[in-house]
Amino acid sequence: QSRLLGNQEQKAEETIQVQRVSVIPENVYTGRYAVFGCDDHQQFMGASLYGLGIASQAGLYYINAKDLPHDAQLLKHLAAYEAAGYDVKRLMHVMHNIHIEIHFRDDAMIIASLADSTLTSNEKITEKYDLHTTDSYEDVFGKPGRPVSVDEEKEARFAGENAANILKIVEQAEPVITSCNMTHLYRD
């Protein structure tokens, strides 16, 4: 799927700790952070959000969709063009479905492709940036028509690892486009 990052054939080498929270800590917003949306994989205009993974230097966090509208600081920051995402159009539509405004400073898919024009697929981006997740989407949520009972820890880890992968891409690709004097192509 275009919105999933990481190679599930190569499991994450160490278990990443993702904190499930009802409010994202304020220190997340002091630097660059990435947002990954877990949803039900329906057509994006009708998809339902399960929750968001947030990665920053402060740590990895997961907030479920029912707590999201009650986190005023997160809502403010999501609307402020600060976050990095991946293939951001989908998450923008999914968030619109629940009446939450979200804007992105960075799209990791676009910046990765600009930094290396041979990255023409999600698989190539995953390989180039050595992205990993412990579980695949299907491991966590099941397959279409064959859902599984969702393990909340797996769900949080999946979202957090994907958010960390987004942050990794942006942090590695941005210096490349800067050194090639292509920042204006990306920002303007």
C-alpha positions as CSV (number, residue, x, y, z in Angstrom):
1,Q,0.0,0.0,0.0
2,S,1.3,3.4,-0.9
3,R,0.8,4.8,2.6
4,L,2.8,2.1,4.4
5,L,6.5,2.3,5.0
6,G,8.9,-0.3,6.0
7,N,10.0,-3.7,5.1
8,Q,8.1,-6.3,7.0
9,E,10.2,-9.2,5.6
10,Q,13.1,-7.7,7.6
11,K,11.7,-7.2,11.1
12,A,12.8,-4.2,13.1
13,E,16.0,-5.2,14.9
14,E,15.0,-3.8,18.2
15,T,11.6,-3.3,19.6
16,I,10.7,0.4,19.6
17,Q,8.8,1.7,22.5
18,V,5.7,3.7,21.6
19,Q,3.8,5.4,24.3
20,R,0.0,5.3,24.0
21,V,-1.3,8.7,25.2
22,S,-4.6,10.6,25.3
23,V,-2.7,13.9,24.9
24,I,0.6,14.3,23.0
25,P,3.3,15.8,25.2
26,E,4.1,19.5,24.4
27,N,7.8,18.8,24.0
28,V,7.1,16.9,20.8
29,Y,6.5,20.2,19.0
30,T,9.8,21.9,19.9
31,G,11.6,20.3,16.9
32,R,10.7,18.5,13.7
33,Y,8.1,15.8,14.1
34,A,6.3,13.3,11.8
35,V,2.7,12.1,11.7
36,F,1.5,8.7,10.4
37,G,-2.2,8.0,10.2
38,C,-3.6,4.5,10.8
39,D,-6.8,4.0,8.9
40,D,-9.1,1.2,7.7
41,H,-7.7,1.2,4.1
42,Q,-11.0,2.1,2.5
43,Q,-11.2,4.6,-0.3
44,F,-9.7,7.7,1.2
45,M,-12.8,9.8,0.9
46,G,-14.7,7.4,3.1
47,A,-11.8,6.0,5.2
48,S,-12.0,5.9,9.0
49,L,-9.0,6.9,11.2
50,Y,-7.9,4.5,13.9
51,G,-5.2,6.9,15.3
52,L,-2.0,8.8,14.7
53,G,1.6,7.9,15.3
54,I,3.8,10.8,16.2
55,A,7.6,10.7,16.1
56,S,10.0,13.4,17.3
57,Q,13.3,13.7,19.2
58,A,11.1,13.6,22.3
59,G,9.9,10.0,21.5
60,L,7.3,8.0,19.8
61,Y,3.6,8.4,20.7
62,Y,0.3,7.1,19.6
63,I,-3.1,8.8,20.1
64,N,-6.3,7.0,19.1
65,A,-8.9,8.7,17.0
66,K,-11.4,9.1,19.9
67,D,-8.9,11.1,22.0
68,L,-7.6,13.2,19.1
69,P,-10.4,15.8,19.1
70,H,-9.8,16.5,22.8
71,D,-6.0,17.3,22.4
72,A,-6.2,21.0,21.7
73,Q,-2.4,21.5,21.4
74,L,-2.2,18.7,18.9
75,L,-5.0,20.1,16.8
76,K,-3.4,23.5,16.8
77,H,0.0,22.0,15.7
78,L,-1.6,19.8,13.0
79,A,-3.1,22.8,11.4
80,A,0.1,24.8,11.5
81,Y,2.1,23.4,8.6
82,E,4.7,21.9,10.9
83,A,4.6,18.1,10.5
84,A,6.2,15.7,8.1
85,G,4.1,13.0,6.6
86,Y,4.2,10.5,3.8
87,D,1.9,10.6,0.8
88,V,0.1,13.3,2.7
89,K,-2.9,13.7,0.5
90,R,-4.6,10.6,1.9
91,L,-4.2,11.6,5.5
92,M,-5.4,15.1,4.7
93,H,-8.6,13.5,3.3
94,V,-9.0,11.0,6.2
95,M,-8.6,13.8,8.7
96,H,-11.1,16.0,6.8
97,N,-13.6,13.1,7.1
98,I,-13.5,13.6,10.9
99,H,-13.5,17.4,10.6
100,I,-9.9,17.9,11.7
101,E,-7.6,20.3,9.8
102,I,-4.1,19.0,9.0
103,H,-1.3,20.6,7.0
104,F,2.2,19.4,6.3
105,R,5.5,21.1,6.1
106,D,7.1,18.0,4.5
107,D,6.0,15.1,2.4
108,A,8.6,12.4,2.8
109,M,7.6,10.7,-0.5
110,I,8.2,13.9,-2.5
111,I,11.4,14.9,-0.8
112,A,12.9,11.4,-1.1
113,S,12.0,11.4,-4.8
114,L,13.5,14.8,-5.3
115,A,16.7,13.8,-3.5
116,D,17.1,10.7,-5.7
117,S,15.1,10.5,-8.9
118,T,15.5,6.7,-9.1
119,L,13.2,6.3,-6.2
120,T,10.0,5.7,-8.2
121,S,8.2,3.4,-5.9
122,N,7.5,2.9,-2.2
123,E,9.6,-0.3,-2.3
124,K,12.6,1.7,-3.6
125,I,12.2,4.4,-0.9
126,T,12.0,1.7,1.7
127,E,15.1,0.0,0.5
128,K,17.1,3.3,0.1
129,Y,16.4,4.6,3.5
130,D,16.5,1.1,5.2
131,L,13.0,1.4,6.7
132,H,11.5,-1.3,8.9
133,T,8.4,-2.0,10.9
134,T,7.9,-4.9,13.3
135,D,4.6,-5.8,11.9
136,S,2.8,-5.3,8.6
137,Y,-0.6,-3.6,8.2
138,E,-2.1,-7.1,7.8
139,D,-0.4,-8.4,10.9
140,V,-2.0,-5.6,12.9
141,F,-5.4,-5.1,11.2
142,G,-6.0,-8.2,9.1
143,K,-6.8,-8.4,5.4
144,P,-9.9,-7.1,3.6
145,G,-12.8,-9.3,4.5
146,R,-10.7,-11.0,7.2
147,P,-10.1,-8.5,10.0
148,V,-8.4,-9.6,13.2
149,S,-8.9,-8.5,16.7
150,V,-6.6,-5.5,17.0
151,D,-3.8,-5.7,19.6
152,E,-3.5,-2.1,20.9
153,E,0.2,-2.4,21.5
154,K,0.8,-3.6,18.0
155,E,-1.3,-0.8,16.6
156,A,0.6,1.8,18.5
157,R,4.0,0.3,17.6
158,F,3.0,0.1,13.9
159,A,2.0,3.8,13.8
160,G,5.0,4.9,15.8
161,E,7.5,3.0,13.7
162,N,5.9,4.4,10.5
163,A,6.1,7.9,11.9
164,A,9.8,7.3,12.8
165,N,10.4,6.1,9.2
166,I,8.9,9.3,7.9
167,L,11.1,11.4,10.1
168,K,14.2,9.3,9.0
169,I,13.5,10.0,5.3
170,V,13.0,13.7,5.8
171,E,16.1,14.1,8.0
172,Q,18.3,12.2,5.4
173,A,16.8,13.7,2.2
174,E,16.6,17.3,3.2
175,P,20.4,17.8,3.4
176,V,20.7,16.2,-0.1
177,I,18.3,18.6,-1.8
178,T,19.9,21.5,0.1
179,S,23.4,20.5,-1.1
180,C,22.1,20.2,-4.7
181,N,20.5,23.6,-4.4
182,M,17.0,22.2,-5.0
183,T,15.3,23.4,-1.9
184,H,13.3,26.0,-3.9
185,L,11.9,23.1,-6.0
186,Y,10.6,21.5,-2.9
187,R,9.5,24.6,-0.8
188,D,8.2,27.0,-3.5
